[in-house]
Structure formats: C-alpha cells, structure tokens
Amino acid sequence: MAYYCYECDRNFDTFSALQQHMRNSNNHPWYCPIHHVDFNSRDGLEQHWVQSHDYCQSCDSHFDDEEDLHTHFDEYHYWCRSCNKLFNNQKGLEEHYRQSPRHHYCVPCKHHFTSANNLTAHLNSSIHTPKNYMCPAKGCGLKFVSQSAVVLHLEAGTCKSGIDRSKLNKFIRENDRNNLVTDPSRLLTGGNVDREVKYYATDAAWNGYAYECYLCHGTYRTLAGLNQHLASPRHQEKIYICRWDSCKMRFTTLSALCQHIESERCGISKFGPARRAMDGFVGRMECITYQ
C-alpha cells in the first residue's frame, strides 16, 4: 500500500516514511507531528494547538501538561479559570466576572461569592448600603441599613430602651386592629390576649448525654444553650402573615415579615396598606418604652 503526499506529489511505502517527510519537508511548515495533521496556514495550526495542546497562544509557548499551562495562566495572564477564558487586562476580567451568570462577584470589593443570594446579602449590607434607618426608641439613636434591621435590633433586646421581642409583639397585637400584618387565628384567645408563651427547661431535660428540647428534640451541650433555644422564636406561634393573595406566608417574628416584604419575593411590597402599616408601627415604637 502506498502513502501519498498531495502537496509534494510523492509516494511513500510506509506511513512512518510519510510522517518523517511531513516533519522534515519545507513544503509542510504547518504540520502537527503529534496528531499527524497538516494545516494550510500558521493560524490553522495555532488554533489546533489552542484546542488540542497545552499551548499559550499569547506567549507562543508549549507546556508539558494542563496543570503547567494553568499555572502559567494564573501567574502571567488575566485568566478566568472556571470559564477558561483569557482577557487583555484586569478590567476586562472583572467585567467578565460582573456580567457572567456563572460568577457572583462584587466589583468594588473584588470578592467572589458562592451564590447569588450571598452576593445580594453582601450588597445590601452596611458595607455598600448607607444606614438611613434610625431606631425610633428614645435613648438609642443607632442607625441601620433597613427597616427589618431596626426591628431585629429591637427584638434582640439589645436596645437601650429595654424593648424586646415580647414587648414588640404585644405592641403590634394591640395596634394592628385591621390585621394587616397579624393573623388573628394564631393569636391567643381567652384570658389575657397579650400573654406570650414562654418555655423554660430545668436539669430534668438531661437525657443522659445532652440537654434535649422537649418540643423539637434538638440537643444541646449545656442547659443555658437549651434555654437560649427555648427563648428564641423557634417554637412561638407564627402570628405574622403576608397578606398577598398568592403568598400567605406566616412568620414568628415581625423582622422576618419585614425581611420578606423588603425582598420583594411576592407583590406585598406594592400593597400600600401593609407597607404603610409597617412604617407606622416602626415609627410609633417609641411608645413601647413607656408601657
């Protein structure tokens, strides 16, 4: 069987003889001896190297393996490893990070995040958002990035006014007469409607290896840890409700409802009465100090 070179119009007895001819002949300057492919131009050969070899086109350099090539890209080029793309400068690389849906990148901070939600939370934090919301309680004066952050501050019981979650819930129950943010079916009925259930554990909660919550059976290393869990809103009634018809989500705390409204996950943020009610409640929380 003869092996024929069309470019040179020559026959060869073996394939290896044809290969040797391709490597050594001046008529085949764009021949790839590894893949035995002859190209019509230098550009064609380079594109082949880029696609099939460990080759840096910018530097016209070959590398022993992919790891060495990637190390070279990291050290000497503006390279996106996850997309395997090279850019002319840092600005081009950052613009790629900003526009690509595969990346969750904060340009001012030059920081990558693992998800879109984490990036959004970062952008909405005090790092990038001005603290325009002041705590309405007298004697406090602290400022926060959102209304929900103000409410969370009050619920935590860290405000100088002495307001905590229990006092805040009592205030909302008394003032939300049209049930714009509360669910009357979840409010306690009979006796003192302002009463809020409080749970407390003793040494009897020890089950032999940990302190166990008798409501959810979660375990804690210390009694104080268990009581902190019981004092949280984890086991409280979901007295707050989103009034949007297609939502109706319920929440144990006002701050959670406020965060839901701010997230714009449903149309409730456009519902004027609920928005105005929330603004009014927060604005009048100064009154709680004197109750």
C-alpha positions as CSV (number, residue, x, y, z in Angstrom):
1,M,0.0,0.0,0.0
2,A,1.4,3.4,-1.0
3,Y,1.1,6.6,1.1
4,Y,0.7,9.7,-1.0
5,C,1.6,13.3,-0.3
6,Y,-0.6,15.5,-2.4
7,E,1.4,18.7,-1.7
8,C,4.6,17.2,-3.0
9,D,3.2,14.6,-5.4
10,R,5.2,11.8,-3.8
11,N,4.5,8.2,-2.8
12,F,5.9,6.5,0.4
13,D,6.0,2.9,1.1
14,T,5.1,3.2,4.8
15,F,3.0,5.6,6.9
16,S,6.1,6.4,9.1
17,A,8.0,7.4,6.0
18,L,5.2,9.8,5.1
19,Q,5.3,11.2,8.6
20,Q,9.0,11.8,8.5
21,H,8.6,13.5,5.2
22,M,5.9,15.8,6.7
23,R,8.1,16.7,9.6
24,N,11.2,17.5,7.5
25,S,9.9,19.0,4.3
26,N,9.8,22.7,3.8
27,N,6.5,22.2,2.0
28,H,4.8,21.3,5.3
29,P,5.6,24.1,7.7
30,W,2.3,23.8,9.5
31,Y,2.3,20.1,10.2
32,C,1.4,18.7,13.7
33,P,3.5,15.6,14.2
34,I,1.6,14.6,17.4
35,H,-1.8,14.4,15.7
36,H,-0.5,13.8,12.1
37,V,-2.5,16.7,10.7
38,D,-1.3,19.1,8.0
39,F,-2.7,22.7,8.0
40,N,-2.9,25.3,5.3
41,S,-1.7,28.2,7.5
42,R,0.0,29.1,10.7
43,D,-3.3,30.4,12.1
44,G,-4.9,27.0,11.4
45,L,-2.0,25.2,13.2
46,E,-2.2,27.6,16.2
47,Q,-6.0,27.1,16.6
48,H,-5.3,23.4,16.6
49,W,-2.7,23.9,19.3
50,V,-5.1,26.0,21.4
51,Q,-7.8,23.4,21.2
52,S,-5.8,20.2,21.4
53,H,-2.4,21.0,23.1
54,D,-1.2,22.6,26.3
55,Y,-0.4,25.8,24.5
56,C,-0.4,29.5,25.3
57,Q,-1.2,31.4,22.2
58,S,-0.3,34.8,23.8
59,C,3.2,33.7,24.6
60,D,3.6,31.2,21.7
61,S,4.7,28.6,24.3
62,H,4.0,24.9,24.8
63,F,3.8,23.3,28.2
64,D,4.2,19.7,29.4
65,D,0.7,19.3,30.7
66,E,-2.6,21.2,31.5
67,E,-1.5,21.9,35.1
68,D,1.6,23.7,34.0
69,L,-0.4,25.7,31.4
70,H,-2.9,26.7,34.0
71,T,-0.2,27.8,36.4
72,H,1.3,29.9,33.6
73,F,-2.2,31.5,33.0
74,D,-2.6,32.3,36.7
75,E,0.9,33.9,37.0
76,Y,1.2,35.8,33.8
77,H,-2.3,36.4,32.3
78,Y,-5.7,37.7,33.2
79,W,-7.5,34.3,33.2
80,C,-10.9,33.1,34.4
81,R,-10.2,29.5,35.5
82,S,-13.9,28.5,35.7
83,C,-14.7,29.7,32.2
84,N,-11.2,29.0,30.7
85,K,-11.0,32.5,29.1
86,L,-8.2,34.9,28.8
87,F,-8.6,38.7,28.9
88,N,-6.3,41.6,27.9
89,N,-6.3,43.3,31.3
90,Q,-7.7,43.2,34.8
91,K,-10.6,45.5,33.8
92,G,-11.7,43.0,31.1
93,L,-11.5,40.1,33.6
94,E,-13.6,42.0,36.2
95,E,-16.2,43.0,33.6
96,H,-16.5,39.3,32.7
97,Y,-17.0,38.4,36.4
98,R,-19.7,41.1,36.6
99,Q,-21.6,40.1,33.5
100,S,-21.3,36.3,33.6
101,P,-24.2,34.4,35.3
102,R,-21.6,31.9,36.4
103,H,-20.0,34.4,38.7
104,H,-21.3,36.1,41.8
105,Y,-18.7,38.9,42.1
106,C,-18.6,42.2,43.9
107,V,-16.6,44.6,41.8
108,P,-15.8,47.2,44.5
109,C,-14.7,44.6,46.9
110,K,-13.1,42.3,44.3
111,H,-14.6,39.4,46.1
112,H,-16.4,36.2,44.8
113,F,-19.4,34.7,46.5
114,T,-20.7,31.2,46.3
115,S,-24.3,32.1,45.3
116,A,-26.4,35.0,44.0
117,N,-28.2,35.2,47.4
118,N,-24.9,35.6,49.2
119,L,-23.9,38.4,46.8
120,T,-27.2,40.1,47.3
121,A,-26.9,39.9,51.0
122,H,-23.4,41.4,50.8
123,L,-24.6,44.3,48.5
124,N,-27.5,45.0,50.9
125,S,-25.2,45.0,54.0
126,S,-23.8,48.1,55.7
127,I,-20.6,47.7,53.5
128,H,-22.5,49.0,50.5
129,T,-25.8,50.4,51.9
130,P,-26.0,53.6,53.9
131,K,-27.5,53.4,57.4
132,N,-30.6,55.6,56.8
133,Y,-33.0,53.9,59.3
134,M,-32.7,55.2,62.8
135,C,-34.0,53.2,65.8
136,P,-37.2,55.1,66.9
137,A,-36.8,54.2,70.6
138,K,-35.8,57.1,72.9
139,G,-32.2,57.0,74.2
140,C,-30.9,54.8,71.4
141,G,-30.1,56.7,68.2
142,L,-28.5,53.7,66.4
143,K,-28.8,53.6,62.6
144,F,-29.4,50.6,60.4
145,V,-29.4,49.7,56.7
146,S,-33.0,48.6,56.6
147,Q,-36.3,48.7,58.4
148,S,-36.0,45.0,59.1
149,A,-32.6,45.5,60.7
150,V,-34.2,48.1,63.1
151,V,-36.9,45.6,64.1
152,L,-34.4,42.8,64.5
153,H,-32.4,45.1,66.8
154,L,-35.4,45.7,69.0
155,E,-36.4,42.1,69.0
156,A,-32.9,41.1,70.2
157,G,-33.4,43.1,73.4
158,T,-30.1,45.0,72.8
159,C,-31.7,48.4,72.5
160,K,-31.1,50.9,75.4
161,S,-34.9,51.4,75.6
162,G,-35.4,47.9,77.0
163,I,-37.7,46.8,74.2
164,D,-37.5,43.1,73.4
165,R,-39.4,40.7,71.2
166,S,-42.2,40.1,73.7
167,K,-42.9,43.8,74.2
168,L,-42.8,44.4,70.5
169,N,-45.2,41.6,69.7
170,K,-47.6,42.9,72.4
171,F,-47.4,46.4,70.8
172,I,-48.2,45.0,67.3
173,R,-51.1,42.9,68.6
174,E,-52.7,45.9,70.3
175,N,-52.2,48.2,67.3
176,D,-52.8,46.0,64.2
177,R,-56.6,46.3,64.6
178,N,-57.2,45.5,60.9
179,N,-54.9,42.5,61.0
180,L,-52.8,43.9,58.1
181,V,-49.7,42.0,59.3
182,T,-51.0,39.7,62.0
183,D,-53.1,36.5,61.7
184,P,-55.9,36.6,64.3
185,S,-56.4,32.8,64.0
186,R,-52.9,32.4,65.5
187,L,-53.3,34.9,68.4
188,L,-54.1,33.5,71.8
189,T,-57.8,33.8,72.7
190,G,-59.4,33.9,76.1
191,G,-58.0,35.5,79.2
192,N,-55.1,37.8,78.7
193,V,-54.7,38.1,74.9
194,D,-51.4,39.9,75.5
195,R,-49.8,36.8,77.0
196,E,-47.0,35.2,75.2
197,V,-46.0,31.6,75.9
198,K,-42.5,31.2,77.4
199,Y,-40.7,28.0,77.7
200,Y,-38.0,27.1,80.2
201,A,-36.0,23.9,80.8
202,T,-34.5,22.5,84.0
203,D,-32.0,19.8,84.8
204,A,-34.7,17.3,84.0
205,A,-34.0,18.0,80.3
206,W,-30.8,16.0,80.6
207,N,-31.3,12.7,78.7
208,G,-28.0,11.0,79.6
209,Y,-25.8,12.6,77.1
210,A,-27.2,16.1,76.3
211,Y,-30.0,18.6,77.2
212,E,-32.9,17.8,75.0
213,C,-35.7,20.2,73.8
214,Y,-39.0,18.5,74.6
215,L,-40.7,20.3,71.7
216,C,-38.3,19.6,68.8
217,H,-36.0,17.1,70.4
218,G,-32.9,19.1,69.4
219,T,-30.0,18.5,71.8
220,Y,-27.6,21.0,73.4
221,R,-24.4,20.6,75.4
222,T,-25.4,23.0,78.2
223,L,-28.7,23.9,79.9
224,A,-28.0,27.5,79.1
225,G,-27.8,26.7,75.4
226,L,-31.1,24.8,75.6
227,N,-32.8,27.7,77.4
228,Q,-31.4,30.1,74.8
229,H,-33.0,28.0,72.1
230,L,-36.4,28.0,74.0
231,A,-36.2,31.8,74.4
232,S,-35.8,32.2,70.7
233,P,-38.9,32.5,68.4
234,R,-38.3,28.9,67.2
235,H,-41.3,27.5,69.0
236,Q,-43.6,30.6,69.0
237,E,-46.8,30.8,67.0
238,K,-46.5,32.3,63.5
239,I,-48.6,35.3,64.3
240,Y,-47.4,37.4,61.4
241,I,-48.7,36.9,57.9
242,C,-48.1,38.2,54.4
243,R,-51.5,39.4,53.1
244,W,-50.6,39.0,49.4
245,D,-53.3,36.6,48.0
246,S,-50.9,34.3,46.2
247,C,-48.4,34.2,49.2
248,K,-49.9,34.0,52.7
249,M,-46.6,33.0,54.2
250,R,-46.5,33.1,58.0
251,F,-43.7,34.2,60.3
252,T,-42.9,34.0,64.0
253,T,-41.3,37.5,64.1
254,L,-42.1,40.9,62.8
255,S,-38.5,41.2,61.5
256,A,-38.9,38.1,59.4
257,L,-42.1,39.5,57.8
258,C,-40.3,42.8,57.2
259,Q,-37.4,41.0,55.5
260,H,-39.9,39.2,53.3
261,I,-41.5,42.5,52.3
262,E,-38.1,44.0,51.5
263,S,-37.0,41.0,49.4
264,E,-39.9,41.6,47.0
265,R,-40.4,37.9,46.6
266,C,-44.1,38.5,46.1
267,G,-46.3,41.5,45.4
268,I,-46.8,42.5,49.0
269,S,-44.2,45.3,48.7
270,K,-46.6,47.0,46.3
271,F,-49.6,46.6,48.7
272,G,-49.9,50.1,50.1
273,P,-51.9,49.4,53.3
274,A,-49.4,46.7,54.5
275,R,-46.5,49.0,53.7
276,R,-48.0,52.0,55.5
277,A,-49.0,49.9,58.4
278,M,-45.4,48.6,58.8
279,D,-44.0,52.1,58.5
280,G,-46.5,53.3,61.1
281,F,-45.7,50.5,63.6
282,V,-42.0,51.1,63.4
283,G,-42.4,54.9,63.6
284,R,-44.5,54.6,66.8
285,M,-42.4,52.1,68.6
286,E,-41.1,54.9,70.8
287,C,-44.3,54.4,72.8
288,I,-43.3,50.9,73.8
289,T,-40.6,52.3,76.1
290,Y,-43.3,53.7,78.5
291,Q,-45.5,50.6,78.6
